[in-house]
Amino acid sequence: MLKAISDRIIVSLCESAQSSLIITDDKAYCHEGIVRSVGPLVNSVKIGDRIVFHVFDELPLPQDKLAVIREKSLLGIYTD
Protein backbone atom coordinates (compact mmCIF):
# COMPACT_ATOMS: atom_id res chain seq x y z
CA MET A 1 0.00 0.00 0.00
CA LEU A 2 1.15 3.52 -0.72
CA LYS A 3 1.61 6.07 2.04
CA ALA A 4 0.34 9.60 1.39
CA ILE A 5 2.66 12.54 2.04
CA SER A 6 2.17 16.24 2.77
CA ASP A 7 -1.42 17.39 2.09
CA ARG A 8 -2.23 14.41 -0.15
CA ILE A 9 -4.95 11.79 0.27
CA ILE A 10 -4.92 8.39 -1.41
CA VAL A 11 -8.44 7.34 -2.37
CA SER A 12 -9.92 4.06 -3.51
CA LEU A 13 -12.61 4.98 -6.04
CA CYS A 14 -16.12 3.74 -5.23
CA GLU A 15 -18.00 1.65 -7.76
CA SER A 16 -20.43 4.54 -8.12
CA ALA A 17 -17.43 6.64 -9.18
CA GLN A 18 -17.50 4.91 -12.56
CA SER A 19 -20.15 7.43 -13.52
CA SER A 20 -19.29 10.95 -12.45
CA LEU A 21 -21.68 13.06 -10.43
CA ILE A 22 -22.60 16.48 -11.76
CA ILE A 23 -23.00 19.14 -9.09
CA THR A 24 -23.77 22.85 -9.23
CA ASP A 25 -24.93 24.81 -12.25
CA ASP A 26 -21.47 25.05 -13.82
CA LYS A 27 -21.43 21.24 -14.26
CA ALA A 28 -18.38 20.63 -12.09
CA TYR A 29 -17.63 16.92 -11.96
CA CYS A 30 -16.69 14.96 -8.86
CA HIS A 31 -16.02 11.39 -7.74
CA GLU A 32 -16.72 9.36 -4.64
CA GLY A 33 -14.08 7.33 -2.84
CA ILE A 34 -12.85 5.74 0.37
CA VAL A 35 -9.79 7.25 2.06
CA ARG A 36 -6.94 4.71 2.17
CA SER A 37 -4.04 6.89 3.36
CA VAL A 38 -3.65 10.49 4.58
CA GLY A 39 -0.57 12.69 4.65
CA PRO A 40 0.64 14.29 7.90
CA LEU A 41 -0.75 17.73 6.95
CA VAL A 42 -4.31 16.45 6.35
CA ASN A 43 -6.73 17.36 9.13
CA SER A 44 -10.23 16.96 7.71
CA VAL A 45 -10.46 13.21 6.97
CA LYS A 46 -9.23 9.90 8.31
CA ILE A 47 -8.67 6.46 6.83
CA GLY A 48 -11.98 4.78 6.02
CA ASP A 49 -13.97 7.99 5.43
CA ARG A 50 -16.18 8.04 2.33
CA ILE A 51 -15.63 11.32 0.50
CA VAL A 52 -16.63 13.33 -2.55
CA PHE A 53 -13.82 15.16 -4.32
CA HIS A 54 -13.20 17.39 -7.32
CA VAL A 55 -12.37 15.32 -10.37
CA PHE A 56 -10.01 17.75 -12.11
CA ASP A 57 -7.43 17.48 -9.32
CA GLU A 58 -7.34 13.68 -9.37
CA LEU A 59 -3.95 12.10 -10.09
CA PRO A 60 -4.18 8.49 -11.30
CA LEU A 61 -1.91 5.83 -9.82
CA PRO A 62 -0.52 2.68 -11.44
CA GLN A 63 -2.97 0.59 -9.38
CA ASP A 64 -6.49 0.44 -10.78
CA LYS A 65 -9.17 2.38 -8.98
CA LEU A 66 -6.77 4.45 -6.82
CA ALA A 67 -6.24 8.20 -7.03
CA VAL A 68 -4.24 10.88 -5.21
CA ILE A 69 -5.90 14.18 -4.36
CA ARG A 70 -5.00 17.25 -2.34
CA GLU A 71 -6.98 18.03 0.80
CA LYS A 72 -8.27 21.24 -0.80
CA SER A 73 -10.00 19.11 -3.47
CA LEU A 74 -12.41 17.62 -0.91
CA LEU A 75 -16.02 18.61 -1.44
CA GLY A 76 -17.65 16.60 1.35
CA ILE A 77 -17.57 13.66 3.74
CA TYR A 78 -20.45 11.19 4.05
CA THR A 79 -21.80 10.73 7.56
CA ASP A 80 -23.93 7.89 8.96
C-alpha positions in Angstrom: 0.0 0.0 0.0 1.1 3.5 -0.7 1.6 6.1 2.0 0.3 9.6 1.4 2.7 12.5 2.0 2.2 16.2 2.8 -1.4 17.4 2.1 -2.2 14.4 -0.1 -4.9 11.8 0.3 -4.9 8.4 -1.4 -8.4 7.3 -2.4 -9.9 4.1 -3.5 -12.6 5.0 -6.0 -16.1 3.7 -5.2 -18.0 1.6 -7.8 -20.4 4.5 -8.1 -17.4 6.6 -9.2 -17.5 4.9 -12.6 -20.2 7.4 -13.5 -19.3 11.0 -12.4 -21.7 13.1 -10.4 -22.6 16.5 -11.8 -23.0 19.1 -9.1 -23.8 22.8 -9.2 -24.9 24.8 -12.2 -21.5 25.0 -13.8 -21.4 21.2 -14.3 -18.4 20.6 -12.1 -17.6 16.9 -12.0 -16.7 15.0 -8.9 -16.0 11.4 -7.7 -16.7 9.4 -4.6 -14.1 7.3 -2.8 -12.9 5.7 0.4 -9.8 7.3 2.1 -6.9 4.7 2.2 -4.0 6.9 3.4 -3.6 10.5 4.6 -0.6 12.7 4.6 0.6 14.3 7.9 -0.7 17.7 6.9 -4.3 16.5 6.3 -6.7 17.4 9.1 -10.2 17.0 7.7 -10.5 13.2 7.0 -9.2 9.9 8.3 -8.7 6.5 6.8 -12.0 4.8 6.0 -14.0 8.0 5.4 -16.2 8.0 2.3 -15.6 11.3 0.5 -16.6 13.3 -2.5 -13.8 15.2 -4.3 -13.2 17.4 -7.3 -12.4 15.3 -10.4 -10.0 17.7 -12.1 -7.4 17.5 -9.3 -7.3 13.7 -9.4 -3.9 12.1 -10.1 -4.2 8.5 -11.3 -1.9 5.8 -9.8 -0.5 2.7 -11.4 -3.0 0.6 -9.4 -6.5 0.4 -10.8 -9.2 2.4 -9.0 -6.8 4.5 -6.8 -6.2 8.2 -7.0 -4.2 10.9 -5.2 -5.9 14.2 -4.4 -5.0 17.2 -2.3 -7.0 18.0 0.8 -8.3 21.2 -0.8 -10.0 19.1 -3.5 -12.4 17.6 -0.9 -16.0 18.6 -1.4 -17.6 16.6 1.3 -17.6 13.7 3.7 -20.4 11.2 4.0 -21.8 10.7 7.6 -23.9 7.9 9.0 
